Amino acid sequence: MQQFFTFPSDATEKTISKLRPRKGVIIGAGQVGLACAYSLLIQNTLDELVLVDINQKKLEGEVMDLLHGSPFLEPTVIKAGSLADGIADNADVVIITAGSKRLTGETRLDLMQRNSELFKNLIPEVVKHCPDAILLIVTNPVDVMTYISLQLSGLPNTSVIGSGTVLDTARFRYLLAEKLQLDSRNLHAYIIGEHGDSEVPVWSKVNISGMHLCEGGLEKSTTAQQEFLDQIFEQVKKAGQEIIKRKGATSYAIGLGVTDIVKAILRDQNRIFTVSSLVEDFYGIKDVCLSLPTVINRRGVDRKLNLTLTETELKQLKKSSEVLHNAISQLKL
């Protein structure tokens, strides 16, 4: 019988084994974790993706479903397992979405105590098996959980990143662009501070192709402009709860945002995101994780931008940092 397929020789196998794949791990295979997985796969972000979850039966089913779509993807190894079985070793990035869901009427900070207990056991295990990985925290309240992860992991400040206000910033740009009838990619705007009720819109830096929307900040705009812009920001703040009311959880948008962050890390892109990371001294704000425009590359957090703020914006940001400081002070780490 004619042989149509030639199996690789030992030499070929050895050559292949020397190539280091881009390896990512997602801990938590709920709606958010799976949205991240799907987005990472369809954008050819990784060579190997490992999913970890406490519910092994469901996890296996999810991975089977993804594997059956692999003929439509760029070649990617997809595995289900646990940290203990070594399947996650040598990961470049570990994305943590595990935790309790936010219920209707709850704030992200309401989740703090439940999820902090989970992280006390989880983070040391992650570091034990993936000591060189960059941790990307998505679990809410993300700023508090990022701070907890940094404290428990002992990793450098550059290696622990929270998804922060990346999603809020995306919502902000989308809603502004929709009202102004523009492509959101041509509009630059940031939400900083807490990923939550005290987040801060940086109106003084909103610009369209270099032209400021309201130079001098919201306080120097007309009353009519202020009312219009305030309405947009209220929609940004309430967006998560509105989605939760309708479908139980937000997932697709954060999955896309996480993918962009991971691509910036693995491809050393020097892209700017409003991620949450440790602030050591920004206008007197320190020892807290919150979101500021940050350059992300293969090191993880490379540097924060020297963002100038109006007096009102700075006051709001300091208030946001106080909210997070107070939340962290309630924890026993």
Secondary structure, DSSP 8 states (H G I E B T S, - for coil): ---------HHHHHHHHTS---EEEEE--SHHHHHHHHHHHHTT--SEEEEE-S-HHHHHHHHHHHHHTGGGSSS-EEEEE-GGGTTTTT-SEEEE--S----TT--GGGGHHHHHHHHHHHHHHHHHH-TT-EEEE-SSSHHHHHHHHHHHH---GGGEEE-TTHHHHHHHHHHHHHHHT--GGGEE--EEB-SSTT-EE-GGG-EETTEESSTT-GGGS-HHHHHHHHHHHHHHHHHHHHHHHHHSS--HHHHHHHHHHHHHHHTT--EEE--EEEES-BTTB-SEEEE--EEEETTEEEEE------HHHHHHHHHHHHHHHHHHHT---
